[in-house]
Each structure stands twice: as C-alpha cells, then as structure tokens.
Amino acid sequence: MNDPFSRNIQFKSSGLGCFFTFLLIAALLTSVGLGWIVNGFIVLILLIPVTIVLGILGFQWWLKRNIIEDDCPVCSHTFSGLNNSIARCPSCGEVVQVVDKAFQRQTPTGTVDVSVVDAVEVDADTVDAKVVEVQVLEPGED
C-alpha cells in the first residue's frame, strides 16, 4: 500500500521558479518562430498600465466638468452635486435640481413658487388692533 509513485511532489523554492518557467516558455516560443505571441503578450502587459492611467485621467476630466459646487437656495449651505441631476441639501433636506451649473428649487407641477419682492416690517405698537368676534356655527344635518 505504500506506493512511492502516488505521492505528490512539492517543490519549495524562493519564487524564482515561476520566473524561470516564464523565461523557458518565452525562449521556446522564440526558437520555434512564434515570437509574435511573445510580442503580443509584451504589448498587452504594457497596454494595461497605459489604459489604467488614461482611464484615471479621463475620469478626473469628467468629474471636473460635471461636479457642481453651489449654495442651497433655501438655507445657503454650500454643497456639491452632479450636473443635470437632482440632489438633496445635507443641511435642510430640500430637494434641488442642478441646472446650468447652479442649484434651483424643485417644485411640484401646479405649484406657484413665489418670491418676496418688497417686505415691510410692522411694529405691533403702531398698528391699531381690532377685536373680532367669531361665531361658531353648529354642523348642518346631511
């Protein structure tokens, strides 16, 4: 039952075995005339870091064009949002829409958004107050 051929052979190396295997395969392919495979593999290895760098630069360019920083129209808190999207103010919770690189309040359809044109402060001492009596009516019979 002690079959010496059925044991798994394990090599303990310093990690150079993988490198030497790669060199051996590359030398074999070059000598056979399949150098184009090795060249394609080398081009692929060089293309990966270039693609990553170009991807990072493209993403940064896109962020610079599409992230908008402005004040909330309700509470004047400064925060960031994506261009042509809907955001929520982290301070007051108001839903705002980013239009033309600025925040605008998003009002539901049918709502008239009114802004104050002229506000006058009134002192309670200078205004004559009148007492108004209100009569509460009994509910009617249906």
Contact map, one row per residue, 1 for C-alpha under 8 A:
1110000000000000000000000000000000000000000000000000000000000000000000000000000000000000000000000000000000000000000000000000000000000000000000
1111000000000000000000000000000000000000000000000000000000000000000000000000000000000000000000000000000000000000000000000000000000000000000000
1111111000000000000000000000000000000000000000000000000000000000000000000000000000000000000000000000000000000000000000000000000000000000000000
0111111000000000000000000000000000000000000000000000000000000000000000000000000000000000000000000000000000000000000000000000000000000000000000
0011111000000000000000000000000000000000000000000000000000000000000000000000000000000000000000000000000000000000000000000000000000000000000000
0011111100000000000000000000000000000000000000000000000000000000000000000000000000000000000000000000000000000000000000000000000000000000000000
0011111110000000000000000000000000000000000000000000000000000000000000000000000000000000000000000000000000000000000000000000000000000000000000
0000011111000000000000000000000000000000000000000000000000000000000000000000000000000000000000000000000000000000000000000000000000000000000000
0000001111100000000000000000000000000000000000000000000000000000000000000000000000000000000000000000000000000000000000000000000000000000000000
0000000111110000000000000000000000000000000000000000000000000000000000000000000000000000000000000000000000000000000000000000000000000000000000
0000000011111000000000000000000000000000000000000000000000000000000000000000000000000000000000000000000000000000000000000000000000000000000000
0000000001111100000000000000000000000000000000000000000000000000000000000000000000000000000000000000000000000000000000000000000000000000000000
0000000000111111100000000000000000000000000000000000000000000000000000000000000000000000000000000000000000000000000000000000000000000000000000
0000000000011111100000000000000000000000000000000000000000000000000000000000000000000000000000000000000000000000000000000000000000000000000000
0000000000001111111000000000000000000000000000000000000000000000000000000000000000000000000000000000000000000000000000000000000000000000000000
0000000000001111111100000000000000000000000000000000000000000000000000000000000000000000000000000000000000000000000000000000000000000000000000
0000000000001111111110000000000000000000000000000000000000000000000000000000000000000000000000000000000000000000000000000000000000000000000000
0000000000000011111111000000000000000000000000000000000000000000000000000000000000000000000000000000000000000000000000000000000000000000000000
0000000000000011111111100000000000000000000000000000000000000000000000000000000000000000000000000000000000000000000000000000000000000000000000
0000000000000001111111110000000000000000000000000000000000000000000000000000000000000000000000000000000000000000000000000000000000000000000000
0000000000000000111111111000000000000000000000000000000000000000000000000000000000000000000000000000000000000000000000000000000000000000000000
0000000000000000011111111100000000000000000000000000000000000000000000000000000000000000000000000000000000000000000000000000000000000000000000
0000000000000000001111111110000000000000000000000000000000000000000000000000000000000000000000000000000000000000000000000000000000000000000000
0000000000000000000111111111000000000000000000000000000000000000000000000000000000000000000000000000000000000000000000000000000000000000000000
0000000000000000000011111111100000000000000000000000000000000000000000000000000000000000000000000000000000000000000000000000000000000000000000
0000000000000000000001111111110000000100000000000000000000000000000000000000000000000000000000000000000000000000000000000000000000000000000000
0000000000000000000000111111111000000000000000000000000000000000000000000000000000000000000000000000000000000000000000000000000000000000000000
0000000000000000000000011111111100000000000000000000000000000000000000000000000000000000000000000000000000000000000000000000000000000000000000
0000000000000000000000001111111111101100000000000000000000000000000000000000000000000000000000000000000000000000000000000000000000000000000000
0000000000000000000000000111111111100100000000000000000000000000000000000000000000000000000000000000000000000000000000000000000000000000000000
0000000000000000000000000011111111100000000000000000000000000000000000000000000000000000000000000000000000000000000000000000000000000000000000
0000000000000000000000000001111111100000000000000000000000000000000000000000000000000000000000000000000000000000000000000000000000000000000000
0000000000000000000000000000111111110000000000000000000000000000000000000000000000000000000000000000000000000000000000000000000000000000000000
0000000000000000000000000000111111111100000000000000000000000000000000000000000000000000000000000000000000000000000000000000000000000000000000
0000000000000000000000000000111111111110000000000000000000000000000000000000000000000000000000000000000000000000000000000000000000000000000000
0000000000000000000000000000000011111111000000000000000000000000000000000000000000000000000000000000000000000000000000000000000000000000000000
0000000000000000000000000000100001111111100000000000000000000000000000000000000000000000000000000000000000000000000000000000000000000000000000
0000000000000000000000000100110001111111110000000000000000000000000000000000000000000000000000000000000000000000000000000000000000000000000000
0000000000000000000000000000000000111111111000000000000000000000000000000000000000000000000000000000000000000000000000000000000000000000000000
0000000000000000000000000000000000011111111100000000000000000000000000000000000000000000000000000000000000000000000000000000000000000000000000
0000000000000000000000000000000000001111111110000000000000000000000000000000000000000000000000000000000000000000000000000000000000000000000000
0000000000000000000000000000000000000111111111000000000000000000000000000000000000000000000000000000000000000000000000000000000000000000000000
0000000000000000000000000000000000000011111111100000000000000000000000000000000000000000000000000000000000000000000000000000000000000000000000
0000000000000000000000000000000000000001111111110000000000000000000000000000000000000000000000000000000000000000000000000000000000000000000000
0000000000000000000000000000000000000000111111111000000000000000000000000000000000000000000000000000000000000000000000000000000000000000000000
0000000000000000000000000000000000000000011111111100000000000000000000000000000000000000000000000000000000000000000000000000000000000000000000
0000000000000000000000000000000000000000001111111110000000000000000000000000000000000000000000000000000000000000000000000000000000000000000000
0000000000000000000000000000000000000000000111111111000000000000000000000000000000000000000000000000000000000000000000000000000000000000000000
0000000000000000000000000000000000000000000011111111100000000000000000000000000000000000000000000000000000000000000000000000000000000000000000
0000000000000000000000000000000000000000000001111111110000000000000000000000000000000000000000000000000000000000000000000000000000000000000000
0000000000000000000000000000000000000000000000111111111000000000000000000000000000000000000000000000000000000000000000000000000000000000000000
0000000000000000000000000000000000000000000000011111111100000000000000000000000000000000000000000000000000000000000000000000000000000000000000
0000000000000000000000000000000000000000000000001111111110000000000000000000000000000000000000000000000000000000000000000000000000000000000000
0000000000000000000000000000000000000000000000000111111111000000000000000000000000000000000000000000000000000000000000000000000000000000000000
0000000000000000000000000000000000000000000000000011111111100000000000000000000000000000000000000000000000000000000000000000000000000000000000
0000000000000000000000000000000000000000000000000001111111110000000000000000000000000000000000000000000000000000000000000000000000000000000000
0000000000000000000000000000000000000000000000000000111111111000000000000000000000000000000000000000000000000000000000000000000000000000000000
0000000000000000000000000000000000000000000000000000011111111100000000000000000000000000000000000000000000000000000000000000000000000000000000
0000000000000000000000000000000000000000000000000000001111111110000000000000000000000000000000000000000000000000000000000000000000000000000000
0000000000000000000000000000000000000000000000000000000111111111000000000000000000000000000000000000000000000000000000000000000000000000000000
0000000000000000000000000000000000000000000000000000000011111111100000000000000000000000000000000000000000000000000000000000000000000000000000
0000000000000000000000000000000000000000000000000000000001111111110000000000000000000000000000000000000000000000000000000000000000000000000000
0000000000000000000000000000000000000000000000000000000000111111111000000000000000000000000000000000000000000000000000000000000000000000000000
0000000000000000000000000000000000000000000000000000000000011111111000000000000000000000000000000000000000000000000000000000000000000000000000
0000000000000000000000000000000000000000000000000000000000001111111000000000000000000000000000000000000000000000000000000000000000000000000000
0000000000000000000000000000000000000000000000000000000000000111111100000000000001100000000000000000000000000000000000000000000000000000000000
0000000000000000000000000000000000000000000000000000000000000011111110000000000111100000000000000000000000000000000000000000000000000000000000
0000000000000000000000000000000000000000000000000000000000000000011111000000000111100000000000000100110000000000000000000000000000000000000000
0000000000000000000000000000000000000000000000000000000000000000001111100000011110000000000000000000010000000000000000000000000000000000000000
0000000000000000000000000000000000000000000000000000000000000000000111110000011100000000000000000000011000000000000000000000000000000000000000
0000000000000000000000000000000000000000000000000000000000000000000011111011111000000000000000000000001000000000000000000000000000000000000000
0000000000000000000000000000000000000000000000000000000000000000000001111111111000000000100000010000001100000000000000000000000000000000000000
0000000000000000000000000000000000000000000000000000000000000000000000111111000000000000000000000000001110000000000000000000000000000000000000
0000000000000000000000000000000000000000000000000000000000000000000000011111000000000000000101000000000010000000000000000000000000000000000000
0000000000000000000000000000000000000000000000000000000000000000000000111111100000000000001100000000000000000000000000000000000000000000000000
0000000000000000000000000000000000000000000000000000000000000000000000111111110000000000000000000000000000000000000000000000000000000000000000
0000000000000000000000000000000000000000000000000000000000000000000000110011111000000000101000000000000000000000000000000000000000000000000000
0000000000000000000000000000000000000000000000000000000000000000000011110001111100000000000000000000000000000000000000000000000000000000000000
0000000000000000000000000000000000000000000000000000000000000000000011110000111110000000110000000000000000000000000000000000000000000000000000
0000000000000000000000000000000000000000000000000000000000000000001111000000011111000000000000000000000000000000000000000000000000000000000000
0000000000000000000000000000000000000000000000000000000000000000001110000000001111101110000000000100000000000000000000000000000000000000000000
0000000000000000000000000000000000000000000000000000000000000000011100000000000111111110000000000100000000000000000000000000000000000000000000
0000000000000000000000000000000000000000000000000000000000000000011100000000000011111000000000000111100000000000000000000000000000000000000000
0000000000000000000000000000000000000000000000000000000000000000000000000000000001111100000000001111000000000000000000000000000000000000000000
0000000000000000000000000000000000000000000000000000000000000000000000000000000011111110000000001110000000000000000000000000000000000000000000
0000000000000000000000000000000000000000000000000000000000000000000000000000000011011111000000111100000000000000000000000000000000000000000000
0000000000000000000000000000000000000000000000000000000000000000000000000000000011001111100000111100000000000000000000000000000000000000000000
0000000000000000000000000000000000000000000000000000000000000000000000000000000000000111110011110000000000000000000000000000000000000000000000
0000000000000000000000000000000000000000000000000000000000000000000000010000101000000011111111110000000000000000000000000000000000000000000000
0000000000000000000000000000000000000000000000000000000000000000000000000000001000000001111110000000000000000000000000000000000000000000000000
0000000000000000000000000000000000000000000000000000000000000000000000000010100000000000111110000000000000000000000000000000000000000000000000
0000000000000000000000000000000000000000000000000000000000000000000000000110000000000000111111000000000000000000000000000000000000000000000000
0000000000000000000000000000000000000000000000000000000000000000000000000000000000000001111111100000000000000000000000000000000000000000000000
0000000000000000000000000000000000000000000000000000000000000000000000000100000000000001100111110000000010000000000000000000000000000000000000
0000000000000000000000000000000000000000000000000000000000000000000000000000000000000111100011111000000011000000000000000000000000000000000000
0000000000000000000000000000000000000000000000000000000000000000000000010000000000000111100001111100001111000000000000000000000000000000000000
0000000000000000000000000000000000000000000000000000000000000000000000000000000000011110000000111110001111000000000000000000000000000000000000
0000000000000000000000000000000000000000000000000000000000000000000100000000000011111110000000011111111100000000000000000000000000000000000000
0000000000000000000000000000000000000000000000000000000000000000000000000000000000111000000000001111111100000000000000000000000000000000000000
0000000000000000000000000000000000000000000000000000000000000000000000000000000000110000000000000111110000000000000000000000000000000000000000
0000000000000000000000000000000000000000000000000000000000000000000100000000000000100000000000000111111000000000000000000000000000000000000000
0000000000000000000000000000000000000000000000000000000000000000000111000000000000000000000000000111111100000000000000000000000000000000000000
0000000000000000000000000000000000000000000000000000000000000000000001111000000000000000000000011110111110000000000000000000000000000000000000
0000000000000000000000000000000000000000000000000000000000000000000000011000000000000000000000011110011111000000000000000000000000000000000000
0000000000000000000000000000000000000000000000000000000000000000000000001100000000000000000001111000001111100000000000000000000000000000000000
0000000000000000000000000000000000000000000000000000000000000000000000000000000000000000000000111000000111110000000000000000000000000000000000
0000000000000000000000000000000000000000000000000000000000000000000000000000000000000000000000000000000011111010100000000000000000000000000000
0000000000000000000000000000000000000000000000000000000000000000000000000000000000000000000000000000000001111110000000000000000000000000000000
0000000000000000000000000000000000000000000000000000000000000000000000000000000000000000000000000000000000111110000000000000000000000000000000
0000000000000000000000000000000000000000000000000000000000000000000000000000000000000000000000000000000000011111000000000000000000000000000000
0000000000000000000000000000000000000000000000000000000000000000000000000000000000000000000000000000000000111111100000000000000000000000000000
0000000000000000000000000000000000000000000000000000000000000000000000000000000000000000000000000000000000000111110000000000000000000000000000
0000000000000000000000000000000000000000000000000000000000000000000000000000000000000000000000000000000000100011111000000000000000000000000000
0000000000000000000000000000000000000000000000000000000000000000000000000000000000000000000000000000000000000001111100000000000000000000000000
0000000000000000000000000000000000000000000000000000000000000000000000000000000000000000000000000000000000000000111110000000000000000000000000
0000000000000000000000000000000000000000000000000000000000000000000000000000000000000000000000000000000000000000011111100000000000000000000000
0000000000000000000000000000000000000000000000000000000000000000000000000000000000000000000000000000000000000000001111100000000000000000000000
0000000000000000000000000000000000000000000000000000000000000000000000000000000000000000000000000000000000000000000111110000000000000000000000
0000000000000000000000000000000000000000000000000000000000000000000000000000000000000000000000000000000000000000000111111000000000000000000000
0000000000000000000000000000000000000000000000000000000000000000000000000000000000000000000000000000000000000000000001111100000000000000000000
0000000000000000000000000000000000000000000000000000000000000000000000000000000000000000000000000000000000000000000000111110000000000000000000
0000000000000000000000000000000000000000000000000000000000000000000000000000000000000000000000000000000000000000000000011111011000000000000000
0000000000000000000000000000000000000000000000000000000000000000000000000000000000000000000000000000000000000000000000001111111000000000000000
0000000000000000000000000000000000000000000000000000000000000000000000000000000000000000000000000000000000000000000000000111111000000000000000
0000000000000000000000000000000000000000000000000000000000000000000000000000000000000000000000000000000000000000000000000011111100000000000000
0000000000000000000000000000000000000000000000000000000000000000000000000000000000000000000000000000000000000000000000000111111100000000000000
0000000000000000000000000000000000000000000000000000000000000000000000000000000000000000000000000000000000000000000000000111111110000000000000
0000000000000000000000000000000000000000000000000000000000000000000000000000000000000000000000000000000000000000000000000000111111000000000000
0000000000000000000000000000000000000000000000000000000000000000000000000000000000000000000000000000000000000000000000000000001111100000000000
0000000000000000000000000000000000000000000000000000000000000000000000000000000000000000000000000000000000000000000000000000000111110000000000
0000000000000000000000000000000000000000000000000000000000000000000000000000000000000000000000000000000000000000000000000000000011111000000000
0000000000000000000000000000000000000000000000000000000000000000000000000000000000000000000000000000000000000000000000000000000001111100000000
0000000000000000000000000000000000000000000000000000000000000000000000000000000000000000000000000000000000000000000000000000000000111110000000
0000000000000000000000000000000000000000000000000000000000000000000000000000000000000000000000000000000000000000000000000000000000011111000000
0000000000000000000000000000000000000000000000000000000000000000000000000000000000000000000000000000000000000000000000000000000000001111100000
0000000000000000000000000000000000000000000000000000000000000000000000000000000000000000000000000000000000000000000000000000000000000111110000
0000000000000000000000000000000000000000000000000000000000000000000000000000000000000000000000000000000000000000000000000000000000000011111000
0000000000000000000000000000000000000000000000000000000000000000000000000000000000000000000000000000000000000000000000000000000000000001111100
0000000000000000000000000000000000000000000000000000000000000000000000000000000000000000000000000000000000000000000000000000000000000000111110
0000000000000000000000000000000000000000000000000000000000000000000000000000000000000000000000000000000000000000000000000000000000000000011111
0000000000000000000000000000000000000000000000000000000000000000000000000000000000000000000000000000000000000000000000000000000000000000001111
0000000000000000000000000000000000000000000000000000000000000000000000000000000000000000000000000000000000000000000000000000000000000000000111
